Protein backbone atom coordinates (compact mmCIF):
# COMPACT_ATOMS: atom_id res chain seq x y z
CA UNK A 1 0.00 0.00 0.00
CA UNK A 2 2.77 2.43 0.96
CA UNK A 3 4.76 1.50 -2.15
CA UNK A 4 1.73 2.37 -4.32
CA UNK A 5 1.46 5.81 -2.65
CA UNK A 6 5.16 6.49 -3.19
CA UNK A 7 4.93 5.35 -6.83
CA UNK A 8 1.85 7.49 -7.54
CA UNK A 9 3.48 10.50 -5.88
CA UNK A 10 6.59 10.04 -8.03
CA UNK A 11 4.44 9.71 -11.18
CA UNK A 12 2.55 12.91 -10.27
CA UNK A 13 5.86 14.74 -9.83
CA UNK A 14 7.14 13.51 -13.19
CA UNK A 15 3.86 14.47 -14.91
CA UNK A 16 3.92 17.94 -13.35
CA UNK A 17 7.54 18.47 -14.45
CA UNK A 18 6.72 17.30 -17.97
CA UNK A 19 3.77 19.71 -18.20
CA UNK A 20 5.86 22.59 -16.87
CA UNK A 21 8.82 21.94 -19.17
CA UNK A 22 6.43 21.53 -22.11
CA UNK A 23 4.95 24.97 -21.43
CA UNK A 24 8.38 26.53 -21.30
CA UNK A 25 9.48 24.81 -24.49
CA UNK A 26 6.31 25.90 -26.28
CA UNK A 27 6.96 29.55 -25.33
CA UNK A 28 10.58 29.35 -26.48
CA UNK A 29 9.57 27.63 -29.73
CA UNK A 30 7.04 30.31 -30.63
CA UNK A 31 9.58 33.09 -29.94
CA UNK A 32 12.26 31.28 -31.94
CA UNK A 33 9.92 30.65 -34.86
CA UNK A 34 9.21 34.39 -35.22
CA UNK A 35 12.87 35.33 -35.74
CA UNK A 36 13.22 33.83 -39.23
CA UNK A 37 9.94 35.46 -40.24
CA UNK A 38 11.18 38.87 -39.08
CA UNK A 39 14.49 38.43 -40.92
CA UNK A 40 12.65 37.41 -44.10
CA UNK A 41 10.34 40.44 -43.84
CA UNK A 42 13.29 42.82 -43.43
CA UNK A 43 15.08 41.29 -46.42
CA UNK A 44 11.95 41.61 -48.57
CA UNK A 45 11.53 45.27 -47.58
CA UNK A 46 15.20 45.98 -48.38
CA UNK A 47 14.87 44.27 -51.75
CA UNK A 48 11.76 46.35 -52.49
CA UNK A 49 13.52 49.59 -51.53
CA UNK A 50 16.50 48.69 -53.71
CA UNK A 51 14.21 48.03 -56.68
CA UNK A 52 12.41 51.34 -56.02
CA UNK A 53 15.68 53.30 -55.97
CA UNK A 54 16.82 51.68 -59.21
CA UNK A 55 13.45 52.46 -60.82
CA UNK A 56 13.43 56.10 -59.62
CA UNK A 57 16.70 56.97 -61.33
CA UNK A 58 20.05 58.41 -60.23
CA UNK A 59 18.79 61.95 -59.45
CA UNK A 60 16.15 60.81 -56.97
CA UNK A 61 18.49 58.25 -55.47
CA UNK A 62 21.14 60.96 -54.94
CA UNK A 63 18.57 63.21 -53.27
CA UNK A 64 17.47 60.38 -50.93
CA UNK A 65 21.16 59.66 -50.17
CA UNK A 66 21.73 63.31 -49.20
CA UNK A 67 18.67 63.34 -46.96
CA UNK A 68 19.84 60.15 -45.23
CA UNK A 69 23.31 61.67 -44.68
CA UNK A 70 21.75 64.72 -43.02
CA UNK A 71 19.61 62.46 -40.81
CA UNK A 72 22.66 60.41 -39.78
CA UNK A 73 24.56 63.60 -38.89
CA UNK A 74 21.63 64.82 -36.79
CA UNK A 75 21.49 61.44 -35.08
CA UNK A 76 25.21 61.70 -34.31
CA UNK A 77 24.73 65.16 -32.79
CA UNK A 78 21.91 63.86 -30.58
CA UNK A 79 24.02 60.88 -29.51
CA UNK A 80 27.04 63.03 -28.62
CA UNK A 81 24.79 65.42 -26.69
CA UNK A 82 23.24 62.53 -24.75
CA UNK A 83 26.67 61.10 -23.88
CA UNK A 84 27.86 64.53 -22.75
CA UNK A 85 24.82 64.98 -20.50
CA UNK A 86 25.41 61.50 -19.10
CA UNK A 87 29.04 62.31 -18.29
CA UNK A 88 28.09 65.60 -16.60
CA UNK A 89 25.42 63.90 -14.49
CA UNK A 90 27.87 61.16 -13.51
CA UNK A 91 30.35 63.81 -12.35
CA UNK A 92 27.59 65.51 -10.32
CA UNK A 93 26.67 62.18 -8.72
CA UNK A 94 30.29 61.49 -7.77
CA UNK A 95 30.57 64.99 -6.28
CA UNK A 96 27.36 64.46 -4.31
CA UNK A 97 28.56 61.11 -2.97
CA UNK A 98 31.96 62.47 -1.99
CA UNK A 99 30.96 65.72 -0.33
CA UNK A 100 27.48 65.03 1.03
CA UNK A 101 26.91 61.31 1.60
CA UNK A 102 30.40 60.41 2.84
CA UNK A 103 30.35 62.96 5.72
CA UNK A 104 26.91 61.73 6.77
CA UNK A 105 28.18 58.15 6.85
CA UNK A 106 31.27 59.17 8.83
CA UNK A 107 29.13 61.04 11.38
CA UNK A 108 26.80 58.06 11.67
CA UNK A 109 29.77 55.75 12.30
CA UNK A 110 31.07 58.04 15.06
CA UNK A 111 27.61 58.17 16.64
CA UNK A 112 27.36 54.38 16.65
CA UNK A 113 30.77 54.10 18.33
CA UNK A 114 29.75 56.62 21.02
CA UNK A 115 26.47 54.79 21.57
CA UNK A 116 28.33 51.50 21.90
CA UNK A 117 30.63 53.05 24.50
CA UNK A 118 27.64 54.44 26.40
CA UNK A 119 25.92 51.06 26.42
CA UNK A 120 29.02 49.28 27.72
CA UNK A 121 29.47 51.98 30.42
CA UNK A 122 25.86 51.57 31.56
CA UNK A 123 26.21 47.79 31.57
CA UNK A 124 29.38 47.82 33.67
CA UNK A 125 28.67 50.75 36.02
CA UNK A 126 24.88 50.81 36.40
CA UNK A 127 23.32 47.45 35.65
CA UNK A 128 25.98 45.19 37.13
CA UNK A 129 25.90 46.74 40.64
CA UNK A 130 22.08 46.62 40.67
CA UNK A 131 22.10 42.93 39.69
CA UNK A 132 24.72 42.17 42.35
CA UNK A 133 22.70 44.03 45.00
CA UNK A 134 19.49 42.25 43.98
CA UNK A 135 21.17 38.86 44.15
CA UNK A 136 22.67 39.65 47.57
CA UNK A 137 19.28 40.76 48.91
CA UNK A 138 17.66 37.62 47.48
CA UNK A 139 20.30 35.48 49.20
CA UNK A 140 19.77 37.22 52.52
CA UNK A 141 15.99 36.83 52.17
CA UNK A 142 16.34 33.09 51.45
CA UNK A 143 18.66 32.67 54.43
CA UNK A 144 16.23 34.55 56.67
CA UNK A 145 13.30 32.39 55.48
CA UNK A 146 15.33 29.22 56.16
CA UNK A 147 16.22 30.38 59.69
CA UNK A 148 12.62 31.36 60.44
CA UNK A 149 11.36 28.00 59.17
CA UNK A 150 13.85 26.21 61.52
CA UNK A 151 12.58 28.04 64.58
CA UNK A 152 8.92 27.39 63.70
CA UNK A 153 9.40 23.63 64.02
Residue frames as a rotation matrix with the C-alpha (Angstrom) as fourth column:
UNK 1
0.570 0.822 0.000 0.00
0.822 -0.570 0.000 0.00
0.000 0.000 -1.000 0.00
UNK 2
0.532 -0.444 -0.721 2.77
0.098 -0.813 0.574 2.43
-0.841 -0.376 -0.389 0.96
UNK 3
-0.550 -0.765 0.334 4.76
0.398 0.112 0.911 1.50
-0.734 0.634 0.243 -2.15
UNK 4
-0.077 0.615 0.785 1.73
0.992 -0.034 0.124 2.37
0.103 0.788 -0.607 -4.32
UNK 5
0.838 0.375 -0.397 1.46
0.456 -0.880 0.132 5.81
-0.300 -0.292 -0.908 -2.65
UNK 6
0.073 -0.905 -0.419 5.16
0.018 -0.419 0.908 6.49
-0.997 -0.074 -0.014 -3.19
UNK 7
-0.605 -0.278 0.746 4.93
0.678 0.312 0.666 5.35
-0.418 0.908 0.000 -6.83
UNK 8
0.317 0.797 0.514 1.85
0.934 -0.356 -0.025 7.49
0.163 0.488 -0.858 -7.54
UNK 9
0.750 -0.113 -0.652 3.48
0.204 -0.898 0.390 10.50
-0.630 -0.426 -0.650 -5.88
UNK 10
-0.350 -0.936 -0.034 6.59
0.154 -0.093 0.984 10.04
-0.924 0.339 0.176 -8.03
UNK 11
-0.406 0.270 0.873 4.44
0.910 0.210 0.358 9.71
-0.087 0.940 -0.330 -11.18
UNK 12
0.711 0.698 -0.083 2.55
0.696 -0.716 -0.055 12.91
-0.097 -0.019 -0.995 -10.27
UNK 13
0.369 -0.668 -0.646 5.86
0.019 -0.690 0.724 14.74
-0.929 -0.279 -0.242 -9.83
UNK 14
-0.638 -0.620 0.457 7.14
0.419 0.219 0.881 13.51
-0.646 0.754 0.120 -13.19
UNK 15
-0.015 0.725 0.689 3.86
0.996 -0.048 0.073 14.47
0.086 0.687 -0.722 -14.91
UNK 16
0.800 0.298 -0.520 3.92
0.418 -0.899 0.128 17.94
-0.429 -0.320 -0.844 -13.35
UNK 17
-0.068 -0.917 -0.394 7.54
-0.016 -0.394 0.919 18.47
-0.998 0.069 0.012 -14.45
UNK 18
-0.606 -0.123 0.786 6.72
0.719 0.339 0.607 17.30
-0.341 0.933 -0.117 -17.97
UNK 19
0.445 0.840 0.310 3.77
0.894 -0.435 -0.105 19.71
0.047 0.324 -0.945 -18.20
UNK 20
0.698 -0.228 -0.679 5.86
0.135 -0.889 0.437 22.59
-0.703 -0.397 -0.590 -16.87
UNK 21
-0.396 -0.918 -0.041 8.82
0.079 -0.078 0.994 21.94
-0.915 0.390 0.103 -19.17
UNK 22
-0.326 0.357 0.875 6.43
0.933 0.271 0.237 21.53
-0.152 0.894 -0.421 -22.11
UNK 23
0.763 0.633 -0.133 4.95
0.616 -0.774 -0.145 24.97
-0.194 0.029 -0.980 -21.43
UNK 24
0.343 -0.720 -0.603 8.38
-0.134 -0.673 0.728 26.53
-0.930 -0.169 -0.327 -21.30
UNK 25
-0.613 -0.606 0.506 9.48
0.375 0.341 0.862 24.81
-0.695 0.718 0.018 -24.49
UNK 26
0.136 0.742 0.656 6.31
0.987 -0.043 -0.157 25.90
-0.088 0.669 -0.738 -26.28
UNK 27
0.849 0.155 -0.506 6.96
0.214 -0.975 0.061 29.55
-0.483 -0.160 -0.861 -25.33
UNK 28
-0.078 -0.961 -0.266 10.58
-0.193 -0.247 0.950 29.35
-0.978 0.125 -0.166 -26.48
UNK 29
-0.484 -0.078 0.871 9.57
0.714 0.541 0.445 27.63
-0.506 0.837 -0.207 -29.73
UNK 30
0.552 0.760 0.344 7.04
0.826 -0.443 -0.347 30.31
-0.111 0.476 -0.872 -30.63
UNK 31
0.713 -0.371 -0.595 9.58
-0.169 -0.915 0.367 33.09
-0.680 -0.161 -0.715 -29.94
UNK 32
-0.353 -0.918 0.181 12.26
-0.068 0.219 0.973 31.28
-0.933 0.332 -0.140 -31.94
UNK 33
-0.201 0.325 0.924 9.92
0.890 0.454 0.034 30.65
-0.408 0.830 -0.381 -34.86
UNK 34
0.822 0.533 -0.202 9.21
0.432 -0.813 -0.389 34.39
-0.372 0.233 -0.899 -35.22
UNK 35
0.159 -0.850 -0.503 12.87
-0.117 -0.522 0.845 35.33
-0.980 -0.076 -0.183 -35.74
UNK 36
-0.675 -0.427 0.601 13.22
0.516 0.308 0.799 33.83
-0.527 0.850 0.012 -39.23
UNK 37
0.227 0.839 0.495 9.94
0.974 -0.190 -0.125 35.46
-0.011 0.510 -0.860 -40.24
UNK 38
0.764 0.000 -0.645 11.18
0.183 -0.959 0.216 38.87
-0.619 -0.283 -0.733 -39.08
UNK 39
-0.297 -0.947 -0.125 14.49
-0.012 -0.128 0.992 38.43
-0.955 0.296 0.027 -40.92
UNK 40
-0.496 0.180 0.850 12.65
0.833 0.376 0.407 37.41
-0.246 0.909 -0.336 -44.10
UNK 41
0.616 0.788 0.029 10.34
0.775 -0.598 -0.207 40.44
-0.146 0.150 -0.978 -43.84
UNK 42
0.468 -0.532 -0.706 13.29
-0.082 -0.821 0.564 42.82
-0.880 -0.206 -0.428 -43.43
UNK 43
-0.595 -0.736 0.324 15.08
0.228 0.233 0.945 41.29
-0.771 0.636 0.030 -46.42
UNK 44
-0.117 0.645 0.755 11.95
0.990 0.134 0.039 41.61
-0.076 0.752 -0.655 -48.57
UNK 45
0.816 0.403 -0.415 11.53
0.423 -0.905 -0.048 45.27
-0.395 -0.136 -0.909 -47.58
UNK 46
0.051 -0.886 -0.461 15.20
-0.156 -0.463 0.872 45.98
-0.986 0.027 -0.162 -48.38
UNK 47
-0.641 -0.237 0.730 14.87
0.601 0.438 0.669 44.27
-0.478 0.867 -0.138 -51.75
UNK 48
0.341 0.858 0.384 11.76
0.939 -0.289 -0.188 46.35
-0.051 0.424 -0.904 -52.49
UNK 49
0.723 -0.134 -0.678 13.52
0.083 -0.957 0.277 49.59
-0.686 -0.256 -0.681 -51.53
UNK 50
-0.393 -0.919 0.031 16.50
0.056 0.009 0.998 48.69
-0.918 0.394 0.047 -53.71
UNK 51
-0.407 0.333 0.850 14.21
0.901 0.303 0.312 48.03
-0.153 0.893 -0.423 -56.68
UNK 52
0.691 0.706 -0.155 12.41
0.687 -0.708 -0.161 51.34
-0.224 0.005 -0.975 -56.02
UNK 53
0.355 -0.638 -0.683 15.68
-0.102 -0.753 0.650 53.30
-0.929 -0.162 -0.332 -55.97
UNK 54
-0.675 -0.583 0.452 16.82
0.346 0.290 0.892 51.68
-0.651 0.759 0.006 -59.21
UNK 55
-0.082 0.755 0.650 13.45
0.996 0.076 0.037 52.46
-0.021 0.651 -0.759 -60.82
UNK 56
0.699 0.413 -0.584 13.43
0.491 -0.871 -0.028 56.10
-0.520 -0.267 -0.811 -59.62
UNK 57
0.711 -0.491 0.504 16.70
0.380 -0.335 -0.862 56.97
0.592 0.804 -0.052 -61.33
UNK 58
-0.155 -0.921 -0.358 20.05
0.873 0.042 -0.485 58.41
0.462 -0.388 0.798 -60.23
UNK 59
-0.502 -0.041 0.864 18.79
-0.099 -0.990 -0.104 61.95
0.859 -0.138 0.493 -59.45
UNK 60
0.516 0.782 0.349 16.15
-0.522 -0.036 0.852 60.81
0.679 -0.622 0.390 -56.97
UNK 61
0.686 -0.336 -0.645 18.49
0.573 0.796 0.196 58.25
0.448 -0.504 0.739 -55.47
UNK 62
-0.424 -0.885 0.194 21.14
0.604 -0.436 -0.668 60.96
0.675 -0.166 0.719 -54.94
UNK 63
-0.214 0.437 0.873 18.57
-0.503 -0.816 0.285 63.21
0.837 -0.379 0.395 -53.27
UNK 64
0.834 0.526 -0.166 17.47
-0.175 0.536 0.826 60.38
0.524 -0.660 0.539 -50.93
UNK 65
0.250 -0.843 -0.475 21.16
0.803 0.455 -0.385 59.66
0.541 -0.285 0.791 -50.17
UNK 66
-0.573 -0.484 0.661 21.73
0.133 -0.851 -0.508 63.31
0.808 -0.203 0.552 -49.20
UNK 67
0.266 0.758 0.596 18.67
-0.636 -0.326 0.699 63.34
0.724 -0.565 0.396 -46.96
UNK 68
0.845 0.022 -0.534 19.84
0.279 0.834 0.475 60.15
0.456 -0.551 0.699 -45.23
UNK 69
-0.191 -0.978 -0.079 23.31
0.712 -0.083 -0.697 61.67
0.676 -0.189 0.713 -44.68
UNK 70
-0.421 0.110 0.900 21.75
-0.397 -0.915 -0.074 64.72
0.815 -0.389 0.429 -43.02
UNK 71
0.673 0.730 0.115 19.61
-0.465 0.298 0.833 62.46
0.575 -0.615 0.541 -40.81
UNK 72
0.555 -0.548 -0.626 22.66
0.659 0.749 -0.071 60.41
0.508 -0.373 0.777 -39.78
UNK 73
-0.525 -0.747 0.408 24.56
0.342 -0.625 -0.702 63.60
0.779 -0.229 0.584 -38.89
UNK 74
-0.040 0.602 0.797 21.63
-0.684 -0.598 0.418 64.82
0.728 -0.529 0.436 -36.79
UNK 75
0.860 0.323 -0.394 21.49
-0.010 0.784 0.621 61.44
0.509 -0.530 0.678 -35.08
UNK 76
0.038 -0.936 -0.349 25.21
0.760 0.254 -0.598 61.70
0.649 -0.243 0.721 -34.31
UNK 77
-0.540 -0.191 0.820 24.73
-0.207 -0.914 -0.349 65.16
0.816 -0.358 0.453 -32.79
UNK 78
0.471 0.788 0.397 21.91
-0.662 0.018 0.750 63.86
0.583 -0.616 0.530 -30.58
UNK 79
0.742 -0.243 -0.625 24.02
0.412 0.900 0.140 60.88
0.529 -0.361 0.768 -29.51
UNK 80
-0.354 -0.933 0.060 27.04
0.570 -0.266 -0.778 63.03
0.742 -0.241 0.626 -28.62
UNK 81
-0.304 0.326 0.895 24.79
-0.566 -0.818 0.106 65.42
0.767 -0.475 0.433 -26.69
UNK 82
0.767 0.638 -0.071 23.24
-0.359 0.517 0.777 62.53
0.532 -0.570 0.625 -24.75
UNK 83
0.407 -0.702 -0.585 26.67
0.719 0.641 -0.268 61.10
0.563 -0.312 0.765 -23.88
UNK 84
-0.548 -0.607 0.575 27.86
0.169 -0.754 -0.635 64.53
0.819 -0.250 0.516 -22.75
UNK 85
0.130 0.686 0.715 24.82
-0.740 -0.413 0.531 64.98
0.660 -0.599 0.455 -20.50
UNK 86
0.849 0.154 -0.505 25.41
0.111 0.882 0.457 61.50
0.516 -0.444 0.732 -19.10
UNK 87
-0.073 -0.965 -0.253 29.04
0.717 0.125 -0.686 62.31
0.693 -0.232 0.683 -18.29
UNK 88
-0.519 -0.079 0.851 28.09
-0.309 -0.911 -0.273 65.60
0.797 -0.404 0.449 -16.60
UNK 89
0.505 0.792 0.343 25.42
-0.661 0.099 0.744 63.90
0.555 -0.602 0.573 -14.49
UNK 90
0.643 -0.366 -0.672 27.87
0.497 0.868 0.003 61.16
0.582 -0.336 0.740 -13.51
UNK 91
-0.483 -0.850 0.212 30.35
0.420 -0.437 -0.795 63.81
0.768 -0.295 0.568 -12.35
UNK 92
-0.205 0.496 0.844 27.59
-0.681 -0.691 0.241 65.51
0.703 -0.525 0.480 -10.32
UNK 93
0.803 0.521 -0.288 26.67
-0.212 0.702 0.680 62.18
0.556 -0.485 0.675 -8.72
UNK 94
0.185 -0.830 -0.526 30.29
0.729 0.475 -0.493 61.49
0.659 -0.292 0.693 -7.77
UNK 95
-0.628 -0.382 0.678 30.57
-0.049 -0.850 -0.525 64.99
0.777 -0.363 0.515 -6.28
UNK 96
0.255 0.830 0.495 27.36
-0.717 -0.181 0.673 64.46
0.648 -0.527 0.550 -4.31
UNK 97
0.792 0.033 -0.609 28.56
0.234 0.906 0.353 61.11
0.563 -0.422 0.710 -2.97
UNK 98
-0.133 -0.967 -0.215 31.96
0.699 0.062 -0.712 62.47
0.702 -0.245 0.668 -1.99
UNK 99
-0.830 -0.334 0.446 30.96
0.043 -0.837 -0.546 65.72
0.555 -0.434 0.709 -0.33
UNK 100
-0.204 0.819 0.536 27.48
-0.867 -0.406 0.290 65.03
0.455 -0.405 0.793 1.03
UNK 101
0.734 0.544 -0.406 26.91
-0.343 0.813 0.470 61.31
0.586 -0.206 0.784 1.60
UNK 102
0.053 -0.807 -0.588 30.40
0.423 0.551 -0.719 60.41
0.905 -0.210 0.370 2.84
UNK 103
-0.753 -0.333 0.568 30.35
-0.327 -0.560 -0.761 62.96
0.572 -0.759 0.313 5.72
UNK 104
0.206 0.898 0.390 26.91
-0.918 0.040 0.395 61.73
0.339 -0.439 0.832 6.77
UNK 105
0.703 0.010 -0.711 28.18
0.016 0.999 0.030 58.15
0.711 -0.032 0.703 6.85
UNK 106
-0.391 -0.909 -0.142 31.27
0.281 0.029 -0.959 59.17
0.876 -0.415 0.244 8.83
UNK 107
-0.548 0.268 0.792 29.13
-0.731 -0.614 -0.298 61.04
0.406 -0.742 0.533 11.38
UNK 108
0.581 0.809 -0.095 26.80
-0.693 0.552 0.464 58.06
0.427 -0.203 0.881 11.67
UNK 109
0.338 -0.548 -0.765 29.77
0.301 0.833 -0.464 55.75
0.892 -0.074 0.446 12.30
UNK 110
-0.725 -0.611 0.316 31.07
-0.054 -0.407 -0.912 58.04
0.686 -0.678 0.262 15.06
UNK 111
-0.136 0.775 0.617 27.61
-0.936 -0.305 0.178 58.17
0.326 -0.553 0.767 16.64
UNK 112
0.715 0.384 -0.584 27.36
-0.266 0.922 0.281 54.38
0.647 -0.046 0.761 16.65
UNK 113
-0.166 -0.860 -0.483 30.77
0.404 0.387 -0.829 54.10
0.900 -0.333 0.283 18.33
UNK 114
-0.746 -0.062 0.663 29.75
-0.476 -0.646 -0.597 56.62
0.466 -0.760 0.453 21.02
UNK 115
0.293 0.938 0.185 26.47
-0.882 0.191 0.431 54.79
0.368 -0.290 0.883 21.57
UNK 116
0.504 -0.196 -0.841 28.33
0.127 0.980 -0.153 51.50
0.854 -0.030 0.519 21.90
UNK 117
-0.628 -0.778 -0.020 30.63
0.203 -0.139 -0.969 53.05
0.752 -0.612 0.245 24.50
UNK 118
-0.456 0.543 0.705 27.64
-0.823 -0.559 -0.102 54.44
0.339 -0.627 0.701 26.40
UNK 119
0.604 0.715 -0.352 25.92
-0.557 0.694 0.456 51.06
0.571 -0.079 0.817 26.42
UNK 120
0.153 -0.610 -0.778 29.02
0.429 0.750 -0.503 49.28
0.890 -0.257 0.377 27.72
UNK 121
-0.782 -0.403 0.475 29.47
-0.185 -0.578 -0.795 51.98
0.595 -0.709 0.377 30.42
UNK 122
-0.030 0.865 0.501 25.86
-0.948 -0.183 0.259 51.57
0.316 -0.468 0.826 31.56
UNK 123
0.624 0.253 -0.739 26.21
-0.176 0.967 0.182 47.79
0.761 0.017 0.648 31.57
UNK 124
-0.165 -0.813 -0.559 29.38
0.519 0.410 -0.750 47.82
0.839 -0.414 0.354 33.67
UNK 125
-0.917 -0.373 0.141 28.67
0.118 -0.593 -0.797 50.75
0.381 -0.714 0.588 36.02
UNK 126
-0.491 0.794 0.359 24.88
-0.863 -0.501 -0.072 50.81
0.122 -0.346 0.930 36.40
UNK 127
0.434 0.763 -0.479 23.32
-0.697 0.622 0.358 47.45
0.571 0.178 0.801 35.65
UNK 128
-0.078 -0.556 -0.828 25.98
0.118 0.819 -0.561 45.19
0.990 -0.142 0.002 37.13
UNK 129
-0.937 -0.268 0.224 25.90
-0.176 -0.190 -0.966 46.74
0.302 -0.944 0.131 40.64
UNK 130
-0.183 0.948 0.261 22.08
-0.983 -0.184 -0.022 46.62
0.028 -0.261 0.965 40.67
UNK 131
0.454 0.315 -0.834 22.10
-0.429 0.897 0.105 42.93
0.781 0.310 0.542 39.69
UNK 132
-0.494 -0.707 -0.506 24.72
0.192 0.479 -0.857 42.17
0.848 -0.521 -0.100 42.35
UNK 133
-0.838 0.231 0.493 22.70
-0.541 -0.457 -0.706 44.03
0.062 -0.859 0.508 45.00
UNK 134
0.179 0.975 -0.130 19.49
-0.954 0.204 0.217 42.25
0.239 0.085 0.967 43.98
UNK 135
0.267 -0.128 -0.955 21.17
-0.093 0.983 -0.158 38.86
0.959 0.131 0.251 44.15
UNK 136
-0.813 -0.578 -0.074 22.67
0.051 0.055 -0.997 39.65
0.580 -0.814 -0.016 47.57
UNK 137
-0.539 0.700 0.468 19.28
-0.841 -0.413 -0.351 40.76
-0.053 -0.582 0.811 48.91
UNK 138
0.409 0.692 -0.595 17.66
-0.722 0.644 0.253 37.62
0.558 0.327 0.763 47.48
UNK 139
-0.182 -0.568 -0.803 20.30
0.135 0.794 -0.593 35.48
0.974 -0.216 -0.068 49.20
UNK 140
-0.944 -0.142 0.297 19.77
-0.244 -0.302 -0.922 37.22
0.220 -0.943 0.250 52.52
UNK 141
-0.131 0.980 0.148 15.99
-0.989 -0.139 0.048 36.83
0.068 -0.140 0.988 52.17
UNK 142
0.383 0.232 -0.894 16.34
-0.356 0.930 0.089 33.09
0.852 0.284 0.439 51.45
UNK 143
-0.606 -0.665 -0.436 18.66
0.207 0.398 -0.894 32.67
0.768 -0.632 -0.103 54.43
UNK 144
-0.796 0.366 0.482 16.23
-0.605 -0.494 -0.624 34.55
0.010 -0.788 0.615 56.67
UNK 145
0.243 0.939 -0.242 13.30
-0.913 0.305 0.270 32.39
0.328 0.156 0.932 55.48
UNK 146
0.091 -0.293 -0.952 15.33
0.007 0.956 -0.294 29.22
0.996 0.020 0.089 56.16
UNK 147
-0.891 -0.454 -0.019 16.22
0.045 -0.047 -0.998 30.38
0.452 -0.890 0.062 59.69
UNK 148
-0.470 0.794 0.386 12.62
-0.882 -0.406 -0.238 31.36
-0.032 -0.453 0.891 60.44
UNK 149
0.391 0.644 -0.658 11.36
-0.659 0.694 0.288 28.00
0.642 0.321 0.696 59.17
UNK 150
-0.362 -0.589 -0.722 13.85
0.167 0.722 -0.672 26.21
0.917 -0.364 -0.163 61.52
UNK 151
-0.976 -0.029 0.215 12.58
-0.196 -0.312 -0.930 28.04
0.094 -0.950 0.299 64.58
UNK 152
-0.172 0.985 0.010 8.92
-0.965 -0.170 0.202 27.39
0.200 0.025 0.979 63.70
UNK 153
0.023 0.156 -0.987 9.40
-0.166 0.975 0.151 23.63
0.986 0.160 0.048 64.02
